[in-house]
Amino acid sequence: MKLKNNNKVLSTILRILIACVFIASAILKYIDIEVFDIYIYEHNLFNFAVSSTLTRLLIAAEFVLGILLLTNTLIRFTYIVTYIFLIFFTIYLLLQPYLFDVQLDNCCCFGNTIVLNHTQSIIKNIVLMLLLWGVNIKFYKRRKYELPVFIVLSVVSVAAFMLLNSPDYLYKKIYCSDIRINEEVYQNSLKEIKKDSCFQIGNQLVCMYSHSCRYCKKSAVKINAIMKKNNIKHEQVKCIFWDSTDSTDILNFFSENEIEVLEYMQIPSLEFLQITHGIMPLILFSENGNIVKSVNYAELTEKDIVSFLKVE
């Protein structure tokens, strides 16, 4: 009897430990959701809208499995699904270098908070499967309310992860706002630095950035990934930076985020703020020098970019 109780205690400890790993993985990925979005998008299987939807559904699935394990709910179902989950992603990681041209130095299992490379991620999954083997489902009994709890938890989790940090296409429908720039100051600034002519050739994206802005960096990474996948020419995307006394800061902006250097220019801070009304980053859709639309980072969609730049 004592041995049985000891085994039950060990089984409970292992179950809670695995649950905490799943919950932590979901939360940490969601904190760095833009990084995870880009990681999935770079597999070149789906467009950005589908990729960003799948990332949130995957995070919701991880979170729900973690909560079910933690609360000992639908344990037989959860046990099997967790095993399938771990086996599937282990096989994916084993095949990844041969099928996909993506980074192997961070699997994004825990976002950017805990960095595991390709090999470490495989080992982590194997360890979790071994620990799961020690969870004895015979120690647990099913309760009547478990199915309704599972349904409510799943619906609430998916809704929360989809809405708290919405994919760009959903954000546009829910929060879309008309962002207007001061185009007079914008055009005058370009004339002052004698760059207006290169902004009047065809359709272009003009990215208004600060080199130290966190969301400007995320925007640049997103645009860089979209450019690569859709073969967008460099001359179709330009950058305007909040004035910096040291141009090294701007070059570091590109290098630190592992993106290719685009044509850029600087304008005085006061004029930058007058143009953008303090909103950063701001992406301008320029048609032969005329700004036809301006959006913030969250409203920037792959579909809009490809359509506007007439990428074939």
KATADA-V733442 format. One record per helix or strand. SS is the DSSP state (hx for helix, st for strand). FROM is the first residue (numbers start at 1). TO is the last residue. If there is no record, write none. Layout:
BEGIN
ss/from/to
SS/FROM/TO
SS/FROM/TO
END
This chain:
BEGIN
ss/from/to
hx/2/31
hx/33/41
hx/48/71
hx/75/99
st/110/110
st/114/114
hx/118/133
hx/137/139
hx/146/164
hx/168/175
hx/183/192
hx/197/199
st/203/209
hx/214/230
hx/234/236
st/237/242
hx/247/256
st/264/267
hx/269/276
st/282/287
st/290/296
hx/297/299
hx/302/308
END
